């Protein structure tokens, strides 16, 4: 069974020092690099997802409730939206950008893009990023791309367990992939929500495991 590793949102703004930091984010980046070095050959594809916000509407708020609205983070074309420096990108073959004009929690909302090709314009409201410079109009979404590679099974890791990892894993199951989440290679925000998320995963038929039990 062809399998892919989906690395969710291991970005500067979600790691220590970032605009919406999750404690342990940088460690997950480093742990993932070690995991990739030792295990990349087991996967037929390794991909990342990234928040790439241009104008996500109510997702950003001056007074966020941290449930449906958040501080400004991962703005397209900024350092905060970049993958964390401790994440080794040598084995990553595709990057999927999401949330340009909406929340973009699930990696399955992302489309294949090249964030290194950023067009920046100065506008009345500040820095503007031209999405067509980053995501071609014909770019496939994550599900289409995985199908093109013949992928049937996915392992989901990254940040944050109770937010974008959750949405991505549940969407993967909804799209009929066999799904595994490795707890050691994810980090979340709320311990209570993480526990609820793991239970939600199990109810959806998602395998929740540790590195030791792989």
C-alpha positions as CSV (number, residue, x, y, z in Angstrom):
1,X,0.0,0.0,0.0
2,X,1.6,3.3,-1.1
3,X,1.9,5.7,1.8
4,X,2.6,9.4,2.3
5,X,3.8,11.4,5.2
6,X,1.9,14.7,5.7
7,X,3.8,17.2,7.8
8,X,1.3,19.8,8.9
9,X,2.2,23.5,9.5
10,X,5.6,23.2,11.0
11,X,6.0,27.0,10.5
12,X,7.9,29.7,12.3
13,X,4.7,31.4,13.6
14,X,3.6,28.2,15.3
15,X,6.9,27.6,17.0
16,X,8.6,29.3,19.9
17,X,9.1,33.0,19.2
18,X,6.3,33.1,16.6
19,X,3.1,35.0,16.5
20,X,0.9,32.0,17.5
21,X,3.5,29.8,19.1
22,X,2.8,26.3,20.4
23,X,5.1,25.1,23.1
24,X,7.3,22.3,21.8
25,X,6.9,23.3,18.1
26,X,10.6,23.7,17.5
27,X,11.3,20.3,19.1
28,X,8.8,18.7,16.8
29,X,10.6,20.2,13.8
30,X,13.9,18.8,15.0
31,X,12.3,15.4,15.8
32,X,10.7,15.2,12.4
33,X,14.1,15.9,10.8
34,X,15.6,13.0,12.7
35,X,12.6,10.8,11.8
36,X,12.9,11.7,8.1
37,X,16.6,10.9,8.1
38,X,15.9,7.4,9.4
39,X,12.5,6.6,7.8
40,X,12.0,8.6,4.6
41,X,12.5,5.5,2.4
42,X,9.4,4.0,4.0
43,X,7.2,6.7,2.3
44,X,6.3,7.0,-1.3
45,X,5.8,10.7,-0.8
46,X,6.6,13.3,1.8
47,X,4.6,16.6,1.7
48,X,4.1,19.6,3.9
49,X,1.1,21.9,4.4
50,X,1.4,25.6,5.3
51,X,-0.9,28.3,6.4
52,X,-0.5,31.0,3.7
53,X,-2.9,33.8,4.7
54,X,-3.5,36.7,2.4
55,X,-6.9,37.9,3.6
56,X,-8.6,35.2,5.7
57,X,-11.4,37.5,6.9
58,X,-12.6,36.8,10.5
59,X,-9.9,34.3,11.0
60,X,-7.7,37.3,12.1
61,X,-8.9,39.5,14.9
62,X,-7.5,42.3,17.0
63,X,-9.2,40.7,20.0
64,X,-9.2,37.0,19.1
65,X,-11.2,34.5,21.0
66,X,-8.6,31.7,20.2
67,X,-11.5,29.5,19.1
68,X,-12.7,30.9,15.8
69,X,-10.4,33.9,15.6
70,X,-6.7,34.3,16.1
71,X,-3.9,36.9,16.1
72,X,-2.4,37.7,12.7
73,X,-0.1,34.7,11.8
74,X,1.5,33.0,8.8
75,X,0.9,35.9,6.4
76,X,1.8,34.9,2.9
77,X,5.4,35.9,2.0
78,X,6.5,36.6,5.5
79,X,9.1,34.8,7.6
80,X,6.4,33.7,10.0
81,X,4.9,31.6,7.2
82,X,8.1,29.8,6.4
83,X,8.9,26.3,7.4
84,X,10.9,26.2,10.7
85,X,14.6,26.1,10.1
86,X,14.9,22.9,12.2
87,X,12.7,21.0,9.8
88,X,15.0,19.3,7.2
89,X,13.3,19.9,3.8
90,X,15.6,17.5,1.8
91,X,13.0,14.8,1.5
92,X,10.0,17.0,1.0
93,X,8.7,16.9,-2.6
94,X,5.6,18.9,-2.5
95,X,4.2,21.8,-0.4
96,X,0.5,22.6,-0.1
97,X,-0.6,26.1,0.8
98,X,-3.9,26.8,2.5
99,X,-6.0,29.5,4.0
100,X,-5.3,32.3,1.5
101,X,-8.8,33.7,1.9
102,X,-10.3,31.6,4.6
103,X,-9.5,29.7,7.8
104,X,-7.7,26.8,6.0
105,X,-7.5,24.4,8.9
106,X,-7.2,21.2,6.9
107,X,-4.3,20.4,4.7
108,X,-6.9,19.0,2.2
109,X,-7.9,22.6,1.5
110,X,-4.4,23.3,0.3
111,X,-3.2,23.5,-3.2
112,X,0.3,22.7,-4.6
113,X,2.4,25.8,-4.5
114,X,5.9,27.1,-4.5
115,X,6.3,29.6,-1.6
116,X,9.8,30.5,-2.8
117,X,8.2,32.3,-5.7
118,X,6.5,35.2,-3.9
119,X,5.4,38.3,-5.7
120,X,4.9,41.2,-3.3
121,X,3.1,44.4,-4.0
122,X,2.7,47.5,-1.9
123,X,-1.0,48.3,-1.5
124,X,-3.1,50.6,0.5
125,X,-3.6,47.9,3.2
126,X,0.1,47.0,3.4
127,X,2.0,44.1,1.8
128,X,0.0,42.1,-0.8
129,X,1.0,38.7,-2.2
130,X,0.0,37.7,-5.6
131,X,-1.4,34.2,-5.3
132,X,-0.9,33.4,-8.9
133,X,2.9,33.8,-8.4
134,X,2.8,31.0,-5.8
135,X,0.0,28.7,-6.8
136,X,-0.7,28.2,-10.5
137,X,-4.3,28.2,-11.5
138,X,-4.0,24.5,-12.6
139,X,-2.4,23.4,-9.3
140,X,-4.0,20.3,-7.8
141,X,-5.3,20.1,-4.2
142,X,-3.8,17.7,-1.8
143,X,-6.3,14.9,-2.4
144,X,-5.9,15.1,-6.1
145,X,-2.1,15.1,-5.9
146,X,-2.1,12.1,-3.5
147,X,-4.4,10.2,-5.9
148,X,-2.1,11.0,-8.8
149,X,0.8,9.3,-6.8
150,X,-1.4,6.3,-6.0
151,X,-1.3,7.0,-2.3
152,X,-3.7,4.9,-0.2
153,X,-2.3,5.4,3.3
154,X,-1.2,8.6,5.1
155,X,0.7,9.4,8.3
156,X,-0.1,12.8,9.7
157,X,2.3,14.7,12.0
158,X,3.0,18.3,12.9
159,X,1.3,21.3,14.5
160,X,-1.2,21.6,16.2
161,X,-2.7,18.3,17.3
162,X,-6.0,19.8,18.3
163,X,-6.4,22.2,15.3
164,X,-4.8,21.7,11.9
165,X,-3.5,18.2,12.5
166,X,-7.0,17.3,13.7
167,X,-8.7,18.7,10.6
168,X,-6.2,17.2,8.2
169,X,-6.3,13.7,9.7
170,X,-10.2,13.7,9.8
171,X,-10.4,14.9,6.2
172,X,-7.9,12.2,5.2
173,X,-10.2,9.6,6.8
174,X,-13.2,11.1,5.1
175,X,-11.4,10.8,1.8
176,X,-10.9,7.0,2.4
177,X,-7.2,7.0,3.2
178,X,-5.9,4.7,5.9
179,X,-4.7,7.3,8.5
180,X,-2.1,7.1,11.2
181,X,-1.2,9.9,13.6
182,X,2.1,9.7,15.5
183,X,1.7,11.3,18.8
184,X,5.4,11.9,19.4
185,X,5.7,13.9,16.2
186,X,2.7,16.2,16.9
187,X,2.3,19.0,19.5
188,X,-1.0,20.6,20.6
189,X,-2.3,23.6,22.5
190,X,-4.7,22.2,25.1
191,X,-4.2,18.9,26.9
192,X,-7.9,18.5,27.3
193,X,-8.5,19.2,23.6
194,X,-5.7,16.9,22.6
195,X,-7.3,14.0,24.6
196,X,-10.6,14.7,22.9
197,X,-8.9,14.8,19.5
198,X,-7.3,11.4,20.0
199,X,-10.7,10.0,21.0
200,X,-12.2,11.6,17.9
201,X,-9.5,10.0,15.8
202,X,-10.2,6.6,17.1
203,X,-13.9,6.9,16.5
204,X,-13.1,7.9,12.9
205,X,-10.9,4.8,12.4
206,X,-7.6,6.7,12.6
207,X,-4.7,4.8,14.2
208,X,-3.2,6.8,17.0
209,X,0.3,5.6,17.9
210,X,3.7,6.5,19.3
211,X,7.1,6.0,17.7
212,X,7.8,3.2,20.2
213,X,4.7,1.3,19.0
214,X,5.2,1.8,15.2
